[in-house]
Amino acid sequence: MTSRADLTAMIHGHIAEFNKKGADLTDATTFAGDLEWDSLTVMDFVAAIEDEFCRAVRVTLAGSITPDFTRSSYAPVATLKP
């Protein structure tokens, strides 16, 4: 498992790419107030973070995906099996 320090360093690395103002990064740094990011910059940052974590998300979700034909909002799955 990745430590908090490793995650913080990774996120700070991505923020640095967009930190045109050169603001110091702390746990209290805000996108709009300190970094003066607009909504487009925030979305670009989110896309960069998603790219970083996409493999972890796929692995996490792969085991929990249930095919549509076995799901029902009206009855337990067991009642759908012949």
C-alpha positions in Angstrom: 0.0 0.0 0.0 1.2 3.5 -0.8 2.0 5.7 2.1 0.4 9.2 2.7 3.8 10.8 2.1 4.1 9.0 -1.3 0.6 10.1 -2.3 1.2 13.6 -1.2 4.5 13.8 -3.2 2.7 12.4 -6.3 -0.1 14.9 -6.0 2.2 17.8 -5.4 4.1 16.7 -8.5 1.0 17.0 -10.6 0.0 20.3 -9.0 3.5 21.7 -9.9 2.7 21.2 -13.5 -0.2 23.6 -13.2 1.2 25.9 -10.5 2.0 28.9 -12.7 1.9 31.2 -9.7 4.6 29.2 -7.9 2.5 29.1 -4.7 3.9 27.1 -1.7 1.9 23.8 -1.3 0.6 22.8 2.1 -2.4 20.8 3.3 -4.3 24.0 3.5 -3.6 25.2 -0.1 -6.7 25.9 -2.1 -7.2 25.7 -5.9 -9.1 29.0 -6.4 -7.6 31.1 -3.5 -4.0 30.1 -3.4 -3.3 28.7 -6.9 -5.8 30.9 -8.7 -7.0 28.0 -10.9 -10.0 28.3 -13.1 -12.4 25.5 -13.7 -10.6 24.3 -16.8 -7.3 24.0 -15.0 -9.0 22.1 -12.2 -10.5 19.7 -14.8 -7.1 19.2 -16.4 -5.6 18.5 -13.0 -8.4 16.0 -12.2 -7.7 14.2 -15.6 -4.0 14.0 -14.7 -4.8 12.4 -11.3 -7.3 10.0 -13.0 -4.6 8.9 -15.4 -2.3 8.2 -12.5 -4.9 6.1 -10.7 -6.7 4.5 -13.7 -5.0 1.1 -13.3 -6.0 0.9 -9.6 -9.6 1.8 -10.3 -9.9 -0.9 -13.0 -8.4 -3.5 -10.8 -10.7 -2.5 -7.9 -13.9 -2.4 -10.0 -13.2 -5.5 -12.0 -14.1 -7.9 -9.2 -17.2 -6.0 -8.2 -18.9 -5.7 -11.7 -22.0 -7.8 -11.9 -23.5 -8.5 -15.4 -26.8 -6.8 -16.1 -28.7 -10.1 -16.6 -28.0 -11.1 -13.0 -29.1 -7.8 -11.4 -32.6 -6.8 -10.4 -33.8 -3.9 -8.5 -37.0 -5.8 -7.6 -35.8 -9.2 -6.5 -32.8 -10.8 -4.9 -30.3 -12.2 -7.4 -30.8 -15.8 -6.1 -34.4 -15.7 -7.3 -33.3 -15.0 -10.8 -31.3 -18.1 -11.2 -33.1 -21.2 -12.6 
